[in-house]
Amino acid sequence: MLDLEALKPYVITFLVSFLIWYYLNGGFKTPEPPKQEEPEEPPIPNNFTLEKLATFDGSTDETVPNPIPTSIYVSVDSTVFDVSSGRDFYGPGGAYAMFAGKEIGWALATMSFDDVYLGNLDTSGMSVAERSSMEEWIIKYRDYKNYPIVGRVTPPDLSSASKIIPPSTMLQHTGTQPALVSGSIPSIYVGVGDYVFDCSYGGCEFYLPGKSYALFAGRDASVALAKMSFKEEDLDSTDTQGLNEKEKKVLTDWVKSFRDKKGYPIVGRTGNGFRVE
């Protein structure tokens, strides 16, 4: 017969060992409720020129260390979508790679891959059927594919590009005034050197109210940037002649960054005389 009394010590040892293992592995802890992921903040929309839009084509700059592919944007009837999640389709080698970084309203409306239908912002000549087809694509991108809207293609106002814009007019362009074109982002003027840049073309995350450099919006920030200063007297100063050589070098670098690297459109002059070739 099976001697249960003889087995008792082994059973007790097994149970104690199991309970210790169970405890060490969190068996007696109240399970934590699953953490809910915080929803991502929607991207801050920016204005785009066709030239700026073209830089978001999913390509990789192999000349820089640790290169990463750019985001992929397309514009449909001037509304810019981030289609990076569809990189297999819109990225290099994808079936729709020719659409990356371009306005494609006409191409979608006519279901054509012909280059003649790419980059044309004027949709006024569309037939009723073509416009309906294009609008269906917008709904598909926005509501079904959930591609984020990151801005709008709209030509910058260059009518005063060679003229001096007075401070009182500069102050009317801080990103808070009504937009001149429906659906576009209000202009944000920042003076750097003898140039007034519209930073709504790619700089909204920096210059809109509440952002890091919002205090530069609507003013000539040349002296403040040259001195890397947020002091009120430097923000109010336009005397670039009083800068030392080191400060002039810093200001030159800022002009080149705004003009050549960031590609902010030049919409006027500050009149402070600080020009950079």
Backbone as CSV, one residue per row, in Angstrom:
resi,resn,N_x,N_y,N_z,CA_x,CA_y,CA_z,C_x,C_y,C_z
1,MET,0.843,-1.213,0.000,0.000,0.000,0.000,0.869,1.250,0.000
2,LEU,0.340,2.320,-0.587,1.046,3.591,-0.625,1.048,4.222,0.754
3,ASP,2.224,4.524,1.277,2.368,5.106,2.614,2.261,6.622,2.503
4,LEU,1.048,7.180,2.742,0.816,8.625,2.621,1.607,9.409,3.646
5,GLU,1.749,8.837,4.835,2.494,9.536,5.883,3.946,9.733,5.459
6,ALA,4.488,8.736,4.774,5.880,8.828,4.339,6.057,9.891,3.248
7,LEU,5.009,10.108,2.443,5.090,11.107,1.362,4.851,12.535,1.843
8,LYS,4.262,12.680,3.034,3.877,14.016,3.512,5.028,15.014,3.487
9,PRO,6.232,14.690,3.988,7.338,15.685,3.969,7.659,16.158,2.555
10,TYR,7.578,15.232,1.550,7.899,15.623,0.174,6.832,16.554,-0.402
11,VAL,5.576,16.241,-0.037,4.471,17.095,-0.512,4.610,18.495,0.074
12,ILE,4.886,18.563,1.368,5.037,19.869,2.026,6.196,20.645,1.411
13,THR,7.318,19.966,1.175,8.484,20.620,0.562,8.135,21.158,-0.825
14,PHE,7.403,20.377,-1.614,7.005,20.814,-2.954,6.102,22.041,-2.896
15,LEU,5.111,21.998,-1.984,4.174,23.121,-1.868,4.881,24.393,-1.434
16,VAL,5.786,24.266,-0.448,6.525,25.447,0.016,7.379,26.017,-1.117
17,SER,8.051,25.133,-1.847,8.895,25.595,-2.965,8.065,26.292,-4.032
18,PHE,6.882,25.717,-4.326,6.007,26.313,-5.340,5.523,27.690,-4.907
19,LEU,5.128,27.809,-3.628,4.637,29.093,-3.117,5.721,30.152,-3.157
20,ILE,6.966,29.768,-2.825,8.073,30.729,-2.889,8.288,31.175,-4.334
21,TRP,8.306,30.215,-5.277,8.471,30.564,-6.695,7.345,31.466,-7.184
22,TYR,6.116,31.133,-6.772,4.938,31.900,-7.185,5.023,33.331,-6.671
23,TYR,5.498,33.479,-5.421,5.620,34.817,-4.819,6.679,35.635,-5.542
24,LEU,7.851,34.997,-5.767,8.949,35.721,-6.426,8.592,36.150,-7.833
25,ASN,7.669,35.471,-8.456,7.258,35.821,-9.825,5.990,36.669,-9.856
26,GLY,5.704,37.287,-8.702,4.600,38.246,-8.662,3.233,37.633,-8.583
27,GLY,3.153,36.384,-8.146,1.866,35.713,-8.132,0.863,36.270,-7.156
28,PHE,1.343,36.950,-6.095,0.420,37.480,-5.095,0.170,38.970,-5.270
29,LYS,0.751,39.538,-6.332,0.555,40.966,-6.559,-0.733,41.199,-7.329
30,THR,-1.385,42.304,-6.993,-2.576,42.685,-7.759,-2.133,43.128,-9.143
31,PRO,-2.625,42.513,-10.194,-2.163,42.885,-11.533,-2.479,44.342,-11.850
32,GLU,-1.486,45.037,-12.411,-1.689,46.434,-12.786,-2.553,46.505,-14.032
33,PRO,-3.449,47.471,-14.058,-4.258,47.618,-15.274,-3.359,47.969,-16.448
34,PRO,-3.692,47.515,-17.625,-2.847,47.814,-18.791,-2.766,49.324,-19.023
35,LYS,-1.551,49.775,-19.304,-1.354,51.203,-19.549,-1.915,51.572,-20.908
36,GLN,-2.681,52.628,-20.906,-3.223,53.105,-22.174,-2.229,54.072,-22.799
37,GLU,-1.931,53.830,-24.046,-1.007,54.716,-24.732,-1.646,56.081,-24.931
38,GLU,-0.846,57.101,-24.596,-1.350,58.461,-24.802,-1.416,58.745,-26.297
39,PRO,-2.524,59.308,-26.741,-2.626,59.604,-28.171,-1.567,60.605,-28.596
40,GLU,-0.990,60.369,-29.775,0.024,61.285,-30.281,-0.609,62.628,-30.625
41,GLU,0.147,63.690,-30.304,-0.341,65.015,-30.655,-0.305,65.167,-32.173
42,PRO,-1.340,65.762,-32.731,-1.330,65.957,-34.188,-0.189,66.883,-34.583
43,PRO,0.368,66.699,-35.773,1.474,67.567,-36.202,1.013,69.002,-36.351
44,ILE,1.929,69.932,-36.112,1.630,71.350,-36.285,1.698,71.669,-37.778
45,PRO,0.596,72.125,-38.375,0.594,72.378,-39.821,1.529,73.525,-40.205
46,ASN,2.092,73.442,-41.386,2.944,74.476,-41.951,2.499,74.775,-43.372
47,ASN,2.868,75.943,-43.850,2.721,76.230,-45.272,3.859,75.557,-46.028
48,PHE,3.604,75.251,-47.295,4.621,74.632,-48.149,4.656,75.354,-49.493
49,THR,5.856,75.495,-50.020,6.004,75.788,-51.443,6.157,74.444,-52.151
50,LEU,5.982,74.435,-53.463,6.191,73.187,-54.203,7.637,72.722,-54.079
51,GLU,8.562,73.693,-53.984,9.980,73.346,-53.857,10.247,72.682,-52.508
52,LYS,9.635,73.200,-51.452,9.828,72.614,-50.129,9.163,71.238,-50.062
53,LEU,7.973,71.123,-50.637,7.268,69.841,-50.653,8.133,68.769,-51.317
54,ALA,8.872,69.150,-52.362,9.677,68.194,-53.127,10.797,67.572,-52.301
55,THR,11.171,68.212,-51.186,12.252,67.658,-50.355,11.766,66.488,-49.505
56,PHE,10.447,66.297,-49.419,9.885,65.203,-48.619,9.479,64.056,-49.544
57,ASP,10.485,63.420,-50.112,10.229,62.373,-51.108,10.687,60.995,-50.643
58,GLY,11.051,60.883,-49.368,11.463,59.585,-48.835,12.880,59.182,-49.163
59,SER,13.636,60.092,-49.784,15.012,59.757,-50.162,15.939,59.835,-48.949
60,THR,17.124,59.315,-49.106,18.120,59.291,-48.039,19.372,60.026,-48.500
61,ASP,19.834,60.962,-47.677,21.061,61.698,-47.991,22.250,60.888,-47.490
62,GLU,22.909,60.205,-48.393,24.012,59.310,-48.023,25.291,60.067,-47.696
63,THR,25.286,61.401,-47.864,26.503,62.175,-47.610,26.652,62.561,-46.137
64,VAL,25.612,62.325,-45.327,25.673,62.694,-43.912,25.843,61.436,-43.066
65,PRO,26.430,61.577,-41.871,26.590,60.413,-40.991,25.224,59.883,-40.532
66,ASN,25.106,58.586,-40.403,23.878,57.936,-39.949,22.642,58.456,-40.688
67,PRO,22.641,58.363,-41.999,21.520,58.917,-42.767,20.219,58.177,-42.500
68,ILE,19.135,58.942,-42.478,17.814,58.345,-42.351,16.933,58.900,-43.467
69,PRO,15.995,58.110,-43.960,15.125,58.590,-45.040,14.251,59.756,-44.569
70,THR,13.953,60.674,-45.474,13.045,61.768,-45.145,11.615,61.243,-45.056
71,SER,10.755,62.030,-44.443,9.330,61.719,-44.473,8.839,61.816,-45.918
72,ILE,7.665,61.265,-46.154,7.088,61.304,-47.500,5.769,62.072,-47.445
73,TYR,5.719,63.194,-48.143,4.522,64.023,-48.198,3.987,64.049,-49.621
74,VAL,2.675,64.091,-49.735,2.034,64.368,-51.023,0.959,65.420,-50.778
75,SER,0.667,66.170,-51.804,-0.368,67.197,-51.734,-1.517,66.823,-52.667
76,VAL,-2.741,66.910,-52.145,-3.930,66.663,-52.955,-4.803,67.908,-52.874
77,ASP,-4.948,68.596,-53.990,-5.669,69.872,-54.029,-5.125,70.822,-52.963
78,SER,-3.800,70.862,-52.863,-3.036,71.752,-51.976,-2.989,71.310,-50.516
79,THR,-3.764,70.290,-50.116,-3.691,69.763,-48.755,-2.555,68.752,-48.686
80,VAL,-1.630,68.967,-47.749,-0.428,68.129,-47.669,-0.629,67.019,-46.642
81,PHE,-0.447,65.779,-47.092,-0.573,64.604,-46.236,0.806,63.972,-46.003
82,ASP,1.001,63.459,-44.799,2.191,62.671,-44.497,1.855,61.205,-44.748
83,VAL,2.374,60.657,-45.849,2.065,59.275,-46.222,3.233,58.343,-45.895
84,SER,4.052,58.740,-44.929,5.237,57.948,-44.585,4.877,56.537,-44.150
85,SER,3.694,56.358,-43.534,3.283,55.013,-43.122,3.018,54.118,-44.321
86,GLY,2.883,54.716,-45.495,2.725,53.954,-46.735,4.003,53.938,-47.554
87,ARG,5.148,53.912,-46.857,6.453,53.994,-47.527,6.637,52.902,-48.589
88,ASP,6.061,51.723,-48.341,6.198,50.642,-49.320,5.581,51.023,-50.671
89,PHE,4.586,51.922,-50.632,3.933,52.348,-51.865,4.550,53.633,-52.422
90,TYR,4.850,54.605,-51.521,5.271,55.929,-51.966,6.777,56.163,-51.868
91,GLY,7.488,55.262,-51.176,8.926,55.412,-51.040,9.661,54.995,-52.299
92,PRO,10.987,55.211,-52.332,11.781,54.813,-53.501,11.546,53.348,-53.876
93,GLY,11.249,53.127,-55.138,10.988,51.773,-55.621,9.547,51.333,-55.490
94,GLY,8.708,52.143,-54.808,7.312,51.783,-54.631,6.487,52.063,-55.875
95,ALA,5.289,51.495,-55.898,4.432,51.641,-57.079,4.043,53.092,-57.342
96,TYR,3.955,53.910,-56.273,3.549,55.305,-56.421,4.675,56.268,-56.046
97,ALA,5.913,55.829,-56.210,7.065,56.653,-55.843,7.090,57.972,-56.604
98,MET,6.519,57.976,-57.813,6.529,59.212,-58.609,5.645,60.301,-57.997
99,PHE,4.773,59.930,-57.027,3.912,60.912,-56.367,4.597,61.597,-55.178
100,ALA,5.660,60.992,-54.664,6.289,61.489,-53.431,6.819,62.905,-53.619
101,GLY,6.443,63.791,-52.688,6.920,65.168,-52.722,6.259,66.036,-53.774
102,LYS,5.076,65.617,-54.250,4.437,66.366,-55.340,2.958,66.629,-55.049
103,GLU,2.406,67.621,-55.753,0.966,67.853,-55.791,0.391,66.861,-56.800
104,ILE,-0.586,66.044,-56.358,-1.050,64.935,-57.206,-2.564,64.965,-57.421
105,GLY,-3.199,66.102,-57.168,-4.653,66.181,-57.332,-5.119,65.779,-58.710
106,TRP,-4.490,66.334,-59.742,-4.888,66.018,-61.117,-4.614,64.545,-61.443
107,ALA,-3.483,64.031,-60.962,-3.129,62.634,-61.250,-4.168,61.677,-60.675
108,LEU,-4.620,61.947,-59.455,-5.632,61.081,-58.844,-6.987,61.253,-59.524
109,ALA,-7.309,62.495,-59.894,-8.603,62.758,-60.526,-8.729,62.061,-61.869
110,THR,-7.601,61.930,-62.578,-7.620,61.334,-63.915,-7.069,59.906,-63.922
111,MET,-6.623,59.453,-62.738,-6.016,58.119,-62.613,-4.895,57.956,-63.636
112,SER,-4.022,58.950,-63.683,-2.930,58.957,-64.646,-1.593,59.120,-63.928
113,PHE,-0.574,58.447,-64.433,0.774,58.572,-63.910,1.625,59.504,-64.772
114,ASP,0.995,60.175,-65.715,1.728,61.055,-66.622,2.253,62.271,-65.848
115,ASP,3.516,62.627,-66.109,4.149,63.754,-65.411,3.384,65.061,-65.601
116,VAL,2.638,65.166,-66.707,1.927,66.415,-66.986,0.881,66.707,-65.921
117,TYR,0.446,65.680,-65.190,-0.585,65.867,-64.172,-0.009,66.078,-62.770
118,LEU,1.305,66.139,-62.660,1.938,66.314,-61.360,2.370,67.770,-61.164
119,GLY,2.143,68.299,-59.965,2.625,69.636,-59.632,1.712,70.776,-60.031
120,ASN,0.540,70.461,-60.559,-0.387,71.516,-61.000,-1.374,71.839,-59.881
121,LEU,-1.262,73.043,-59.310,-2.136,73.447,-58.210,-3.477,73.991,-58.688
122,ASP,-3.571,74.323,-59.965,-4.795,74.917,-60.507,-5.770,73.807,-60.912
123,THR,-6.770,73.586,-60.085,-7.758,72.541,-60.374,-9.052,73.123,-60.950
124,SER,-9.011,74.372,-61.337,-10.238,75.014,-61.811,-10.744,74.400,-63.113
125,GLY,-9.868,73.749,-63.876,-10.288,73.180,-65.155,-10.807,71.760,-65.062
126,MET,-10.948,71.227,-63.862,-11.439,69.851,-63.714,-12.920,69.761,-64.059
127,SER,-13.291,68.612,-64.624,-14.706,68.345,-64.839,-15.347,67.990,-63.500
128,VAL,-16.666,67.923,-63.482,-17.376,67.556,-62.259,-16.948,66.162,-61.800
129,ALA,-16.812,65.244,-62.733,-16.429,63.873,-62.393,-15.007,63.809,-61.843
130,GLU,-14.109,64.575,-62.463,-12.718,64.588,-62.005,-12.603,65.183,-60.609
131,ARG,-13.320,66.274,-60.362,-13.274,66.879,-59.025,-13.867,65.939,-57.984
132,SER,-14.953,65.270,-58.342,-15.562,64.321,-57.415,-14.592,63.191,-57.077
133,SER,-13.879,62.705,-58.089,-12.900,61.642,-57.868,-11.781,62.118,-56.955
134,MET,-11.298,63.335,-57.189,-10.229,63.880,-56.352,-10.682,64.032,-54.905
135,GLU,-11.902,64.518,-54.713,-12.411,64.697,-53.356,-12.591,63.364,-52.638
136,GLU,-12.935,62.319,-53.390,-13.032,60.983,-52.796,-11.669,60.509,-52.313
137,TRP,-10.610,60.852,-53.065,-9.261,60.489,-52.649,-8.871,61.241,-51.368
138,ILE,-9.267,62.495,-51.274,-8.968,63.269,-50.063,-9.618,62.606,-48.851
139,ILE,-10.864,62.196,-49.004,-11.572,61.516,-47.905,-10.874,60.200,-47.567
140,LYS,-10.439,59.481,-48.587,-9.750,58.211,-48.362,-8.455,58.433,-47.592
141,TYR,-7.667,59.413,-48.013,-6.397,59.703,-47.339,-6.641,60.126,-45.888
142,ARG,-7.636,60.998,-45.705,-7.861,61.605,-44.384,-8.575,60.674,-43.419
143,ASP,-9.637,60.008,-43.892,-10.523,59.270,-42.978,-10.297,57.760,-42.951
144,TYR,-9.779,57.193,-44.031,-9.606,55.741,-44.083,-8.131,55.343,-43.909
145,LYS,-7.260,56.031,-44.603,-5.835,55.764,-44.434,-5.275,56.466,-43.195
146,ASN,-6.008,57.495,-42.727,-5.577,58.267,-41.552,-4.188,58.873,-41.724
147,TYR,-3.897,59.314,-42.934,-2.648,60.025,-43.158,-2.754,61.411,-42.517
148,PRO,-1.822,61.781,-41.655,-1.901,63.100,-40.998,-1.805,64.248,-42.003
149,ILE,-2.590,65.284,-41.772,-2.487,66.509,-42.578,-1.423,67.388,-41.931
150,VAL,-0.389,67.740,-42.694,0.739,68.485,-42.136,0.833,69.908,-42.675
151,GLY,-0.122,70.309,-43.496,-0.090,71.689,-43.966,-0.772,71.870,-45.306
152,ARG,-0.389,72.952,-45.957,-1.028,73.312,-47.224,-0.001,73.950,-48.155
153,VAL,-0.091,73.605,-49.431,0.760,74.242,-50.437,0.117,75.558,-50.831
154,THR,0.838,76.628,-50.599,0.330,77.949,-50.966,1.518,78.842,-51.303
155,PRO,1.482,79.543,-52.423,2.622,80.393,-52.793,2.807,81.521,-51.769
156,PRO,4.039,81.819,-51.368,4.271,82.924,-50.430,4.018,84.272,-51.096
157,ASP,3.704,85.251,-50.290,3.483,86.604,-50.802,4.828,87.293,-50.973
158,LEU,5.284,87.381,-52.223,6.589,87.977,-52.519,6.455,89.375,-53.119
159,SER,5.278,89.962,-52.994,5.032,91.261,-53.620,5.887,92.367,-53.027
160,SER,6.352,92.181,-51.789,7.183,93.210,-51.143,8.596,92.704,-50.871
161,ALA,9.031,91.685,-51.604,10.311,91.035,-51.301,11.504,91.981,-51.367
162,SER,11.417,93.010,-52.193,12.543,93.942,-52.330,12.320,95.232,-51.529
163,LYS,11.210,95.300,-50.819,10.867,96.522,-50.081,11.134,96.358,-48.582
164,ILE,11.384,97.493,-47.919,11.550,97.484,-46.462,10.169,97.374,-45.811
165,ILE,10.026,96.414,-44.918,8.768,96.226,-44.187,8.893,96.904,-42.829
166,PRO,8.115,97.932,-42.562,8.246,98.656,-41.286,7.858,97.787,-40.094
167,PRO,8.396,98.111,-38.901,8.096,97.319,-37.697,6.607,97.171,-37.417
168,SER,5.826,98.226,-37.689,4.387,98.153,-37.422,3.712,97.091,-38.284
169,THR,4.215,96.910,-39.508,3.674,95.877,-40.388,4.172,94.492,-39.980
170,MET,5.431,94.447,-39.569,5.996,93.164,-39.094,5.132,92.600,-37.969
171,LEU,4.719,93.460,-37.053,3.944,93.027,-35.882,2.578,92.459,-36.243
172,GLN,2.154,92.687,-37.470,0.871,92.150,-37.918,0.999,90.721,-38.451
173,HIS,2.238,90.180,-38.411,2.488,88.843,-38.961,3.177,87.984,-37.904
174,THR,2.385,87.511,-36.959,2.917,86.700,-35.858,2.320,85.295,-35.822
175,GLY,1.552,84.946,-36.845,0.909,83.634,-36.877,-0.436,83.604,-36.173
176,THR,-0.873,84.745,-35.652,-2.151,84.795,-34.931,-3.221,85.542,-35.711
177,GLN,-2.828,86.227,-36.775,-3.774,86.994,-37.578,-4.502,86.065,-38.553
178,PRO,-5.628,86.491,-39.119,-6.321,85.651,-40.105,-5.428,85.375,-41.310
179,ALA,-5.528,84.175,-41.846,-4.738,83.808,-43.021,-5.291,84.506,-44.254
180,LEU,-4.397,84.872,-45.169,-4.821,85.536,-46.400,-5.518,84.567,-47.346
181,VAL,-5.097,83.295,-47.316,-5.678,82.273,-48.180,-6.385,81.250,-47.303
182,SER,-7.624,80.935,-47.628,-8.397,79.991,-46.832,-7.682,78.652,-46.719
183,GLY,-7.554,78.155,-45.488,-6.917,76.867,-45.256,-5.422,76.936,-45.053
184,SER,-4.810,78.076,-45.373,-3.369,78.198,-45.198,-3.050,78.648,-43.777
185,ILE,-1.771,78.660,-43.429,-1.313,79.063,-42.106,-0.998,80.552,-42.138
186,PRO,-1.432,81.326,-41.141,-1.089,82.757,-41.128,0.422,82.971,-41.156
187,SER,0.854,84.001,-41.839,2.280,84.274,-41.992,2.943,84.614,-40.657
188,ILE,4.218,84.259,-40.559,5.029,84.553,-39.375,6.311,85.223,-39.867
189,TYR,6.416,86.542,-39.697,7.576,87.266,-40.183,8.645,87.347,-39.088
190,VAL,9.874,87.023,-39.473,11.024,87.173,-38.584,12.142,87.845,-39.377
191,GLY,12.641,88.958,-38.850,13.739,89.656,-39.499,15.073,89.100,-39.035
192,VAL,15.927,88.731,-39.993,17.277,88.242,-39.703,18.213,88.885,-40.717
193,GLY,19.123,89.746,-40.223,19.899,90.548,-41.147,18.963,91.503,-41.875
194,ASP,19.283,91.803,-43.124,18.443,92.718,-43.900,17.374,91.940,-44.674
195,TYR,16.875,90.874,-44.062,15.902,90.008,-44.717,14.726,89.756,-43.773
196,VAL,13.530,89.729,-44.345,12.347,89.311,-43.589,11.911,87.964,-44.142
197,PHE,11.908,86.962,-43.271,11.545,85.607,-43.664,10.142,85.272,-43.169
198,ASP,9.405,84.520,-43.982,8.104,84.018,-43.547,8.307,82.608,-43.010
199,CYS,8.326,82.500,-41.679,8.643,81.220,-41.025,7.430,80.306,-40.886
200,SER,6.296,80.708,-41.457,5.153,79.781,-41.484,5.407,78.651,-42.474
201,TYR,6.464,78.794,-43.288,6.840,77.759,-44.244,7.880,76.831,-43.614
202,GLY,7.428,76.077,-42.618,8.296,75.085,-42.004,8.732,75.383,-40.591
203,GLY,8.421,76.566,-40.069,8.910,76.921,-38.740,7.837,77.123,-37.689
204,CYS,6.615,76.661,-37.952,5.512,76.903,-37.019,5.778,76.299,-35.639
205,GLU,6.474,75.161,-35.594,6.727,74.524,-34.299,7.689,75.335,-33.438
206,PHE,8.340,76.338,-34.018,9.263,77.177,-33.265,8.726,78.573,-32.980
207,TYR,7.924,79.137,-33.894,7.606,80.562,-33.828,6.152,80.891,-33.515
208,LEU,5.274,79.902,-33.465,3.894,80.177,-33.085,3.811,80.500,-31.592
209,PRO,2.757,81.173,-31.140,2.607,81.493,-29.712,2.769,80.250,-28.841
210,GLY,3.558,80.396,-27.784,3.797,79.292,-26.867,4.986,78.430,-27.234
211,LYS,5.589,78.664,-28.402,6.733,77.874,-28.833,8.047,78.566,-28.440
212,SER,9.144,77.864,-28.652,10.442,78.293,-28.119,10.858,79.692,-28.542
213,TYR,10.614,80.043,-29.808,11.106,81.314,-30.329,9.967,82.252,-30.729
214,ALA,8.840,82.105,-30.071,7.676,82.927,-30.403,7.959,84.419,-30.221
215,LEU,8.867,84.765,-29.298,9.147,86.173,-29.038,9.876,86.843,-30.210
216,PHE,10.397,86.061,-31.169,11.025,86.634,-32.355,9.999,86.954,-33.441
217,ALA,8.802,86.369,-33.348,7.788,86.534,-34.397,7.329,87.982,-34.481
218,GLY,7.274,88.499,-35.704,6.777,89.851,-35.926,7.788,90.945,-35.607
219,ARG,9.067,90.599,-35.545,10.065,91.634,-35.225,11.401,91.313,-35.896
220,ASP,12.269,92.330,-35.932,13.636,92.151,-36.417,14.450,91.546,-35.273
221,ALA,14.783,90.264,-35.404,15.478,89.541,-34.328,16.983,89.488,-34.547
222,SER,17.519,90.319,-35.442,18.919,90.220,-35.839,19.878,90.330,-34.659
223,VAL,19.734,91.387,-33.853,20.663,91.619,-32.746,20.526,90.526,-31.690
224,ALA,19.286,90.140,-31.397,19.063,89.104,-30.392,19.684,87.779,-30.832
225,LEU,19.544,87.430,-32.101,20.119,86.184,-32.593,21.643,86.259,-32.635
226,ALA,22.166,87.400,-33.028,23.620,87.569,-33.082,24.254,87.410,-31.701
227,LYS,23.550,87.886,-30.676,24.061,87.800,-29.306,23.538,86.577,-28.560
228,MET,22.683,85.796,-29.256,22.047,84.630,-28.613,21.390,85.068,-27.313
229,SER,20.552,86.078,-27.427,19.978,86.716,-26.244,18.462,86.818,-26.359
230,PHE,17.790,86.689,-25.210,16.352,86.927,-25.143,16.049,88.212,-24.376
231,LYS,17.068,89.013,-24.121,16.862,90.253,-23.381,16.025,91.226,-24.208
232,GLU,15.160,91.959,-23.517,14.253,92.864,-24.205,14.998,93.946,-24.981
233,GLU,16.108,94.440,-24.400,16.842,95.498,-25.110,17.466,94.982,-26.405
234,ASP,17.835,93.698,-26.442,18.386,93.126,-27.669,17.278,92.807,-28.672
235,LEU,16.116,92.403,-28.155,14.975,92.149,-29.032,14.484,93.430,-29.685
236,ASP,14.619,94.541,-28.977,14.142,95.817,-29.499,15.176,96.501,-30.389
237,SER,16.443,96.093,-30.287,17.508,96.762,-31.030,17.567,96.283,-32.475
238,THR,17.836,97.222,-33.379,18.044,96.891,-34.797,19.423,97.355,-35.256
239,ASP,20.297,97.686,-34.307,21.612,98.251,-34.613,22.620,97.137,-34.893
240,THR,22.622,96.632,-36.097,23.594,95.589,-36.450,24.995,96.164,-36.645
241,GLN,25.099,97.483,-36.819,26.421,98.105,-36.975,27.226,98.022,-35.683
242,GLY,26.536,97.917,-34.549,27.220,97.866,-33.266,27.670,96.477,-32.858
243,LEU,27.433,95.477,-33.700,27.846,94.116,-33.377,29.355,93.950,-33.546
244,ASN,29.969,93.129,-32.686,31.388,92.832,-32.867,31.548,91.744,-33.928
245,GLU,32.799,91.423,-34.277,33.040,90.491,-35.377,32.477,89.098,-35.101
246,LYS,32.591,88.655,-33.859,32.063,87.336,-33.510,30.546,87.314,-33.661
247,GLU,29.881,88.373,-33.218,28.423,88.458,-33.314,27.976,88.556,-34.769
248,LYS,28.765,89.267,-35.589,28.439,89.356,-37.014,28.548,87.979,-37.684
249,LYS,29.540,87.204,-37.250,29.690,85.849,-37.796,28.487,84.987,-37.409
250,VAL,28.028,85.117,-36.169,26.857,84.352,-35.723,25.626,84.762,-36.529
251,LEU,25.450,86.062,-36.743,24.293,86.532,-37.501,24.357,86.053,-38.948
252,THR,25.558,86.052,-39.526,25.719,85.531,-40.887,25.285,84.075,-40.965
253,ASP,25.665,83.290,-39.957,25.268,81.878,-39.936,23.754,81.734,-39.817
254,TRP,23.117,82.615,-39.048,21.654,82.563,-38.911,20.979,82.890,-40.243
255,VAL,21.487,83.897,-40.956,20.908,84.241,-42.254,21.004,83.052,-43.204
256,LYS,22.179,82.426,-43.251,22.361,81.276,-44.140,21.467,80.110,-43.744
257,SER,21.262,79.926,-42.427,20.386,78.849,-41.965,18.951,79.089,-42.397
258,PHE,18.442,80.320,-42.184,17.068,80.644,-42.563,16.888,80.564,-44.081
259,ARG,17.851,81.100,-44.817,17.702,81.225,-46.272,18.039,79.937,-47.007
260,ASP,19.177,79.320,-46.658,19.695,78.213,-47.455,19.328,76.839,-46.896
261,LYS,19.332,76.699,-45.578,19.043,75.400,-44.980,17.552,75.206,-44.746
262,LYS,16.923,76.161,-44.055,15.495,76.052,-43.768,14.636,76.366,-44.992
263,GLY,15.141,77.235,-45.853,14.390,77.572,-47.057,13.180,78.449,-46.804
264,TYR,13.210,79.250,-45.725,12.092,80.156,-45.470,12.055,81.217,-46.571
265,PRO,10.901,81.497,-47.151,10.830,82.507,-48.218,11.190,83.900,-47.693
266,ILE,11.902,84.648,-48.499,12.214,86.046,-48.181,11.082,86.904,-48.725
267,VAL,10.374,87.574,-47.824,9.183,88.333,-48.230,9.390,89.840,-48.114
268,GLY,10.581,90.256,-47.697,10.837,91.692,-47.568,12.204,91.948,-46.977
269,ARG,12.439,93.223,-46.636,13.702,93.645,-46.033,13.442,94.323,-44.695
270,THR,14.416,94.190,-43.790,14.302,94.914,-42.515,14.827,96.332,-42.639
271,GLY,15.779,96.542,-43.572,16.393,97.847,-43.731,17.594,98.078,-42.836
272,ASN,18.047,97.033,-42.085,19.204,97.244,-41.193,20.545,97.152,-41.926
273,GLY,20.511,96.810,-43.220,21.724,96.862,-44.048,22.640,95.663,-43.945
274,PHE,22.297,94.646,-43.153,23.184,93.480,-42.979,22.855,92.457,-44.052
275,ARG,23.652,92.473,-45.131,23.432,91.574,-46.266,24.446,90.430,-46.241
276,VAL,24.020,89.290,-46.735,24.885,88.118,-46.792,24.801,87.526,-48.194
277,GLU,25.959,87.342,-48.807,25.993,86.780,-50.155,25.821,85.263,-50.114
